[in-house]
């Protein structure tokens, strides 16, 4: 399994949904699990993005599919980046 950092920016529709149904966030996390993606950490943040998520997925293709499926709903824009733990990077560099 690989790690990914997913930055999420809500659209106007997404903000409306979260305001009316804050628990929708956890429903989406379950949908991601059904796609084979496990949410490890999730943070609401200030700035150009609304959420920072650390997820685990089997491969890039699974994350690409998630990005298209979530983005097609019109409630969120995503930026997904593969991530490597620093310990793993150090091992690779030795």
TORBADREN-315356 format. One line per field, with one value per residue: residue number from 0; residue in three letters; chain; x, y, z of N, C-alpha, C in turn. Coordinates in pm, 1 decimal, padded with zeros to 6 digits. Atoms other than C-alpha are relative to their C-alpha. Example, Ala and Ser with C-alpha at 12.3 -4.5 7.8 and 13.67 -1.06 7.14 Angstrom:
REM TORBADREN-315356
seba: [0, 1]
bamar: [ALA, SER]
guvex: [A, A]
n_east: [00089.0, -00082.0]
n_north: [-00119.0, -00119.0]
n_up: [00000.0, -00006.0]
ca_east: [01230.0, 01367.0]
ca_north: [-00450.0, -00106.0]
ca_up: [00780.0, 00714.0]
c_east: [00090.0, -00077.0]
c_north: [00120.0, 00109.0]
c_up: [00000.0, 00073.0]
***
This chain:
REM TORBADREN-315356
seba: [0, 1, 2, 3, 4, 5, 6, 7, 8, 9, 10, 11, 12, 13, 14, 15, 16, 17, 18, 19, 20, 21, 22, 23, 24, 25, 26, 27, 28, 29, 30, 31, 32, 33, 34, 35, 36, 37, 38, 39, 40, 41, 42, 43, 44, 45, 46, 47, 48, 49, 50, 51, 52, 53, 54, 55, 56, 57, 58, 59, 60, 61, 62, 63, 64, 65, 66, 67, 68, 69, 70, 71, 72, 73, 74, 75, 76, 77, 78, 79, 80, 81, 82, 83, 84, 85, 86, 87, 88, 89, 90, 91, 92, 93]
bamar: [UNK, UNK, UNK, UNK, UNK, UNK, UNK, UNK, UNK, UNK, UNK, UNK, UNK, UNK, UNK, UNK, UNK, UNK, UNK, UNK, UNK, UNK, UNK, UNK, UNK, UNK, UNK, UNK, UNK, UNK, UNK, UNK, UNK, UNK, UNK, UNK, UNK, UNK, UNK, UNK, UNK, UNK, UNK, UNK, UNK, UNK, UNK, UNK, UNK, UNK, UNK, UNK, UNK, UNK, UNK, UNK, UNK, UNK, UNK, UNK, UNK, UNK, UNK, UNK, UNK, UNK, UNK, UNK, UNK, UNK, UNK, UNK, UNK, UNK, UNK, UNK, UNK, UNK, UNK, UNK, UNK, UNK, UNK, UNK, UNK, UNK, UNK, UNK, UNK, UNK, UNK, UNK, UNK, UNK]
guvex: [A, A, A, A, A, A, A, A, A, A, A, A, A, A, A, A, A, A, A, A, A, A, A, A, A, A, A, A, A, A, A, A, A, A, A, A, A, A, A, A, A, A, A, A, A, A, A, A, A, A, A, A, A, A, A, A, A, A, A, A, A, A, A, A, A, A, A, A, A, A, A, A, A, A, A, A, A, A, A, A, A, A, A, A, A, A, A, A, A, A, A, A, A, A]
n_east: [00084.3, -00073.8, 00057.7, 00029.3, 00052.9, 00108.5, 00046.5, 00137.2, 00059.5, 00143.6, 00067.0, 00115.8, 00093.1, -00058.3, 00013.8, 00142.0, 00026.6, -00066.0, 00070.2, 00128.9, -00020.4, -00142.7, -00033.2, -00023.7, -00144.0, -00025.3, 00063.0, -00094.2, -00110.6, 00046.1, 00000.7, -00139.4, -00035.9, 00058.3, -00084.1, -00130.6, -00084.3, 00019.0, -00035.8, -00080.4, 00010.1, 00079.6, -00006.5, 00060.1, -00106.4, 00023.8, -00087.2, 00058.3, 00069.3, 00088.9, -00035.4, -00120.9, 00022.5, -00105.8, 00071.4, -00076.2, 00067.6, -00084.7, -00077.6, 00037.0, 00123.9, 00111.7, 00012.0, 00051.8, 00143.4, 00064.4, -00002.9, 00100.3, 00133.4, 00032.2, 00006.4, 00116.4, 00118.5, 00010.3, -00002.8, -00137.3, -00112.8, -00105.3, -00138.5, -00054.0, -00144.8, -00058.8, -00088.8, -00087.5, -00045.2, -00139.4, -00084.0, -00014.7, -00086.9, -00136.2, -00043.6, -00022.6, -00118.4, -00123.3]
n_north: [-00118.1, -00125.0, -00115.0, -00116.5, -00120.4, -00049.2, -00133.2, -00015.3, -00133.4, 00010.6, -00095.3, -00060.3, 00110.2, 00078.3, -00076.3, 00004.0, 00135.3, 00018.0, -00084.5, 00063.3, 00137.7, 00018.1, 00142.0, 00047.6, 00025.9, 00139.1, 00084.7, 00003.7, 00086.8, 00139.0, 00022.3, 00020.4, 00135.9, 00092.5, -00009.2, 00056.5, -00106.5, -00015.6, -00131.7, 00016.9, -00125.8, -00099.1, -00128.4, -00119.7, -00100.0, -00132.8, -00028.2, 00029.4, 00129.3, 00016.5, 00122.9, 00075.6, 00140.1, 00097.5, 00123.5, 00116.6, 00061.8, 00101.8, -00046.5, -00129.7, 00011.7, -00007.2, -00140.1, -00071.2, 00030.3, -00074.0, -00141.2, -00023.3, 00023.1, -00106.7, -00126.9, -00002.1, -00036.6, -00144.6, -00056.5, -00009.5, 00008.2, 00073.0, 00009.1, 00120.2, 00013.7, 00116.8, -00037.6, 00104.2, -00031.9, -00044.3, 00116.9, 00076.1, -00079.5, 00016.6, 00134.6, -00003.8, -00081.6, 00064.4]
n_up: [00000.0, 00011.0, -00067.2, 00082.3, -00061.7, 00084.4, -00037.3, 00049.1, -00000.7, 00021.5, 00088.2, -00067.2, -00028.7, -00108.2, -00125.1, -00036.5, -00050.4, -00130.1, -00097.6, -00030.5, -00046.2, -00029.5, -00004.1, 00136.6, 00010.4, -00039.3, 00102.3, 00113.0, -00040.3, 00020.2, 00145.0, 00039.3, -00042.8, 00098.7, 00119.9, -00032.4, -00054.6, -00143.3, -00050.8, -00120.7, -00074.4, 00071.6, -00068.0, 00058.1, -00003.6, 00055.2, 00113.4, 00131.6, -00003.7, -00115.1, -00070.6, 00033.6, -00034.7, 00024.2, 00031.2, 00044.0, 00114.4, 00062.1, 00115.1, 00058.3, 00075.9, -00094.2, -00040.5, 00117.5, 00010.1, -00108.2, 00036.0, 00104.3, -00056.4, -00095.5, 00072.5, 00088.5, -00078.4, 00000.7, -00135.0, -00050.3, 00092.7, -00070.9, 00045.0, -00064.1, 00016.6, -00064.7, -00109.8, -00053.5, -00135.0, -00000.8, -00028.8, 00124.2, 00086.8, -00047.6, 00041.7, 00145.2, 00031.3, -00049.8]
ca_east: [00000.0, 00117.2, 00060.0, -00091.1, -00150.4, -00485.7, -00560.7, -00930.8, -01098.7, -01476.1, -01685.2, -01984.2, -02199.8, -01962.1, -01961.9, -02340.8, -02353.7, -02104.4, -02287.8, -02619.9, -02476.8, -02134.2, -02145.4, -02127.0, -01748.9, -01754.4, -01993.0, -01741.3, -01464.2, -01670.7, -01716.5, -01339.7, -01296.4, -01529.2, -01292.8, -00995.6, -00865.7, -00814.8, -00821.0, -00539.9, -00556.3, -00787.5, -00748.1, -00964.3, -00728.3, -00727.9, -00581.2, -00627.0, -00744.9, -01020.0, -00892.4, -00563.1, -00600.1, -00337.6, -00463.1, -00338.4, -00419.8, -00298.1, -00177.9, -00190.4, -00474.7, -00701.7, -00628.8, -00689.8, -01027.3, -01116.9, -01016.1, -01236.3, -01533.1, -01516.4, -01448.4, -01734.0, -01979.5, -01903.3, -01863.8, -01485.2, -01161.1, -00869.5, -00493.8, -00339.6, 00031.5, 00213.6, 00409.5, 00697.5, 00776.8, 01106.3, 01245.8, 01180.9, 01348.5, 01658.8, 01675.4, 01645.2, 01927.0, 02172.5]
ca_north: [00000.0, 00350.7, 00680.9, 00992.4, 01347.2, 01468.9, 01840.9, 01921.4, 02248.0, 02263.3, 02425.2, 02644.0, 02331.2, 02141.8, 02418.4, 02422.1, 02045.0, 02049.9, 02336.6, 02151.9, 01804.1, 01809.8, 01432.1, 01398.8, 01410.3, 01071.5, 00929.3, 01021.3, 00850.4, 00528.3, 00567.9, 00597.7, 00277.1, 00103.6, 00220.9, 00063.9, 00387.3, 00416.2, 00763.4, 00763.6, 01128.1, 01413.7, 01781.1, 02086.6, 02372.3, 02743.9, 02878.7, 02780.9, 02429.1, 02322.4, 01974.6, 01785.4, 01408.4, 01140.4, 00825.5, 00478.9, 00320.1, 00021.6, 00225.8, 00549.2, 00420.9, 00379.5, 00738.0, 00862.6, 00687.9, 00841.4, 01185.1, 01158.1, 01014.5, 01275.3, 01564.6, 01467.3, 01535.2, 01906.2, 01951.0, 01927.5, 01983.6, 01756.2, 01762.3, 01421.6, 01362.8, 01033.4, 01042.8, 00843.3, 00826.6, 00998.0, 00673.8, 00501.7, 00786.6, 00756.4, 00379.8, 00446.4, 00698.3, 00468.7]
ca_up: [00000.0, -00078.8, 00096.7, -00058.7, 00054.8, -00076.0, -00062.5, -00095.9, -00186.1, -00147.2, -00418.6, -00332.0, -00352.8, -00125.0, 00136.5, 00130.8, 00181.2, 00471.1, 00639.3, 00617.6, 00686.8, 00856.0, 00900.4, 00521.8, 00562.7, 00736.8, 00475.9, 00205.5, 00404.8, 00397.3, 00020.9, -00014.6, 00186.1, -00060.8, -00336.7, -00155.8, -00000.2, 00374.6, 00532.6, 00789.8, 00897.4, 00810.9, 00896.3, 00831.0, 00745.1, 00669.3, 00348.0, -00016.6, 00075.9, 00315.2, 00406.7, 00414.6, 00410.8, 00446.2, 00278.7, 00196.5, -00138.2, -00338.4, -00637.8, -00837.9, -01052.4, -00749.2, -00642.1, -00998.0, -01005.4, -00667.9, -00793.9, -01101.6, -00910.7, -00631.3, -00869.4, -01101.2, -00818.6, -00837.6, -00462.3, -00428.4, -00619.5, -00529.7, -00557.0, -00484.7, -00429.4, -00368.7, -00043.0, 00104.0, 00474.5, 00554.3, 00699.1, 00366.3, 00178.2, 00396.1, 00326.7, -00047.4, -00036.4, 00143.4]
c_east: [00088.8, -00074.3, -00019.4, -00045.1, -00106.0, -00045.9, -00136.1, -00045.5, -00148.8, -00047.2, -00113.6, -00099.9, 00049.9, -00010.5, -00143.6, -00033.8, 00058.3, -00069.0, -00129.6, 00016.0, 00147.8, 00044.0, 00024.5, 00147.5, 00030.0, -00064.8, 00093.6, 00118.3, -00037.2, -00003.0, 00142.2, 00045.9, -00053.8, 00077.4, 00138.8, 00096.9, -00033.1, 00046.7, 00073.2, -00009.7, -00079.2, -00001.9, -00079.0, 00104.1, -00049.6, 00096.3, -00066.8, -00072.8, -00082.4, 00036.5, 00133.4, -00025.1, 00125.5, -00072.6, 00097.8, -00080.5, 00094.3, 00088.5, -00051.5, -00134.5, -00123.1, -00023.6, -00052.5, -00150.1, -00077.1, -00008.8, -00107.4, -00140.8, -00040.8, -00016.2, -00122.4, -00128.0, -00020.8, 00007.0, 00141.5, 00098.4, 00115.3, 00136.5, 00061.5, 00148.3, 00047.5, 00097.9, 00080.0, 00040.6, 00148.4, 00093.8, 00024.4, 00092.4, 00146.3, 00054.3, 00030.8, 00129.8, 00130.2, 00054.3]
c_north: [00124.4, 00111.8, 00114.7, 00114.3, 00052.3, 00134.5, 00021.8, 00144.4, -00016.2, 00104.3, 00063.8, -00108.1, -00085.2, 00069.9, -00003.3, -00136.0, -00019.4, 00083.8, -00066.0, -00137.6, -00026.3, -00146.5, -00060.5, -00032.8, -00146.7, -00098.4, -00014.5, -00090.2, -00147.1, -00033.5, -00024.7, -00139.4, -00102.8, 00000.8, -00059.1, 00101.3, 00017.8, 00139.6, -00021.3, 00121.4, 00098.3, 00128.6, 00103.9, 00109.9, 00134.4, 00020.8, -00041.2, -00134.6, -00008.2, -00121.2, -00053.3, -00140.9, -00080.6, -00132.4, -00108.4, -00066.6, -00100.1, 00052.4, 00135.1, -00005.4, 00010.3, 00144.6, 00084.4, -00020.8, 00076.9, 00147.2, 00033.1, -00015.2, 00111.4, 00133.7, 00012.6, 00039.8, 00150.8, 00065.2, 00021.4, -00005.5, -00059.9, 00016.6, -00115.4, -00013.9, -00128.0, 00047.0, -00121.3, 00043.5, 00033.9, -00117.0, -00083.3, 00073.7, -00018.8, -00137.0, -00002.9, 00071.4, -00063.8, -00096.6]
c_up: [00000.0, 00072.6, -00099.1, 00089.5, -00096.9, 00056.8, -00064.8, 00013.9, -00032.1, -00100.9, 00079.8, 00040.3, 00115.9, 00134.4, 00049.6, 00061.9, 00139.1, 00107.4, 00044.0, 00062.8, 00027.9, 00001.7, -00136.8, -00020.9, 00029.7, -00097.7, -00120.1, 00033.9, -00018.8, -00149.1, -00050.3, 00039.2, -00098.2, -00131.4, 00024.5, 00057.7, 00147.1, 00042.0, 00132.7, 00091.3, -00083.6, 00082.6, -00077.4, 00016.4, -00054.0, -00116.1, -00129.6, -00007.3, 00127.0, 00084.9, -00049.8, 00050.7, -00029.4, -00018.6, -00042.3, -00110.4, -00065.7, -00112.6, -00049.3, -00071.8, 00090.3, 00043.1, -00116.1, -00014.3, 00106.7, -00035.9, -00103.1, 00057.6, 00095.5, -00072.7, -00088.1, 00073.3, 00005.4, 00136.9, 00054.1, -00115.7, 00078.0, -00065.7, 00078.2, -00031.7, 00067.0, 00107.4, 00046.2, 00140.1, -00005.0, 00027.6, -00125.1, -00097.8, 00041.6, -00040.9, -00149.3, -00036.5, 00045.1, -00103.4]
***
